Each structure stands twice: as structure tokens, then as C-alpha cells.
Amino acid sequence: MLQRYDERNADIRYWVNGELLHRSRPGLSPFDSVVQGGDAVWEGLRLYRGAIFGLHEHLARLRRSATALGFTSIPGDDEIIAAVTETLRANEMHDGVHVRLTLTRGVKVTSGMDPRLNQAGPTLIVLAEFKAPVYDTTGLRLATSSVRRPGPDVLDPKIHHANLLNSILAKIEATAAGADDALMLDQRGFVAETNATHLFAVVNGALITPSTAACPEGITRETVLRLADEHGIPATVRDISLTEMYTADEVFCTGTMGEIAAVTVIDGRDIGDGKVGPLTSRVARLYQDHATANGVRLLS
């Protein structure tokens, strides 16, 4: 699975600290912390008919992450929302859009890791693209990676940081194995998530999903758990072994960029009958309806 380039994005403009730039123009200093050390936090947002689902939840997670990293200043929600809105309007975007929101520690006075070298305040980047959900709805193939997800004793996953080398290394392995994405384990050998999304399994009509001990607290994941409760679908958060994933009736992954996507093969083993399962399809419909109806409206 490789994301496809959308020709509508040929002339998009992105936002950097109040300036809208054509995608071909560089807008980041080589002294910016994200360039020098991946020192940044980020969120993915999806625009549905002029509204962004989970906007305030995403901004709260961005703020928690920046606070945990000791950013000395963080833009207010109103300032960030204004930047997102202006970027969407500049690109005449209204639906079917993914927004990557990045907040870096900012520009350093000289190269180095010491945050005291950051004296100019943070850098806010808003990149909006026309982008449909990126996963094949007929089913994904996963391959278990040798790269493990770290726990909070190494790099706390509750910090939604922009240093994604752990995920990239796992993705490289999955691609080499002919899979769409990587299934990643935690340091104990239990399932954590994929290189980009959270995982759910269906066993005897109930949902199970790993805890967030070694993966971020996903907005889509939390929405699925809430919808399951509202619609009478049993759901449990617990440690899950790889064998349980192999023998599950259904497996699906969740995330803002891909929404709800079925997993039909893991490590060469068909999951269930190797097709998109009925509970996966139901959850996908529930999520799509909920996200479309409950966004924060930015555009009329």
C-alpha cells in the first residue's frame, strides 16, 4: 500500500508562523528544532464538510505533549484554530481533507540539543492536503516487526512527538515483507499497535484492544470505545498476545488518516475468513456517521 499523490495538491499553500507559502517554497529554518532533532509535537486532523472531528481533543493532546516536553510557550487554541481555518480557506478546501498540525520548539540561536538555545518561541506549521482515508477498504496485510514500541521508561508514548524513526524502521520491514503495514509489539511481547494506527480484534462478538502502555492515546481509538459502549458492543482494554490476533474472528485498525480499516492477513495467516468482517463494517459505519455529524465547524 502506497499513498497516491492527488493532483489537487499541486499548488497548495501551507502555514508557518503566520505566513502562507506555496508547497514548493521552503519555510523552515535549518536551526528549527524539528530539523535538528525531531523536537516537535503533532496532530492529524480530518475535515468533514467544513468541520473537523475531535478538534478540541486533538488540541488538548497537542498541549499535553508540548507541556511534557517543556515547551516554554504554547499557542492558544483560538490561535491554532485561526491558522487552520485560514489555511483551509486559502486552499479552498471543504471536505475530504487531512490536516497535519505540527508545533516545534522553535528556532535555535545556534545548533545544539539544549532547549535553552530556543529563544524565539515555537514554530506552528499547518499542512492541509486533499486526502481520502488512506487504507484499502478490502483489507490490510500486516507483518510483525522486530522493532518494538518503547514504554514510558524509554520514551513515553503519551507524548505525541514528531520523532517517528521507530515507526519508519518498522514500516521498512513491513514493506520488505510485502505487507501494507507493520504490527508492533511492546517490550514484553504483547501487541502494541501498527506503525501508524491502533488495533482492535473481534473475539466472539466482542472487541478487545491493547492498553496505551506502549502506544499513544488515540482519539479515534477512544471514539470507537465510546461508540461500542453506546451501541451495546462489549469492549475490553487489556494485554493481547500475537496468537490472539492470529486467531481472532476479525481485526481492524483505527486512526484519523485511515479511519476504520479491516486487517485480513497477519504474518501470512488469514484473519477469520480473510475478508472484511461484519462487526468491522458496523464499527466503520458508526464511526463515519459520528465523525461527520459531530465535528467543530470552521467553514460555512
C-alpha positions, 0 to 999 in steps of 0.5 A: 500500500502506497499513498497516491499523490492527488493532483489537487495538491499541486499548488497548495499553500501551507502555514508557518508562523503566520505566513502562507507559502506555496508547497514548493517554497521552503519555510523552515529554518535549518536551526528549527528544532524539528530539523535538528532533532525531531523536537516537535509535537503533532496532530492529524486532523480530518475535515468533514464538510467544513468541520473537523472531528475531535478538534478540541481533543486533538488540541488538548493532546497537542498541549499535553505533549508540548507541556511534557516536553517543556515547551516554554510557550504554547499557542492558544487554541483560538490561535491554532484554530485561526491558522487552520481555518485560514489555511483551509480557506486559502486552499479552498478546501471543504471536505475530504481533507487531512490536516497535519498540525505540527508545533516545534520548539522553535528556532535555535540561536545556534545548533545544539540539543539544549532547549535553552538555545530556543529563544524565539518561541515555537514554530506552528506549521499547518499542512492541509492536503486533499486526502481520502482515508488512506487504507484499502477498504478490502483489507490490510496485510500486516507483518510483525516487526522486530522493532518494538514500541518503547514504554514510558521508561524509554520514551513515553508514548503519551507524548505525541512527538514528531520523532517517528524513526521507530515507526519508519524502521518498522514500516521498512520491514513491513514493506520488505515483507510485502505487507501494507503495514507493520504490527508492533509489539511492546517490550514484553511481547504483547501487541502494541499497535501498527506503525501508524494506527491502533488495533482492535480484534473481534473475539466472539462478538466482542472487541478487545484492544491493547492498553496505551502502555506502549502506544499513544492515546488515540482519539479515534481509538477512544471514539470507537470505545465510546461508540461500542459502549453506546451501541451495546458492543462489549469492549475490553482494554487489556494485554493481547498476545500475537496468537490472539490476533492470529486467531481472532474472528476479525481485526481492524485498525483505527486512526484519523488518516485511515479511519476504520480499516479491516486487517485480513492477513497477519504474518501470512495467516488469514484473519477469520475468513480473510475478508472484511468482517461484519462487526468491522463494517458496523464499527466503520459505519458508526464511526463515519456517521459520528465523525461527520455529524459531530465535528467543530465547524470552521467553514460555512 
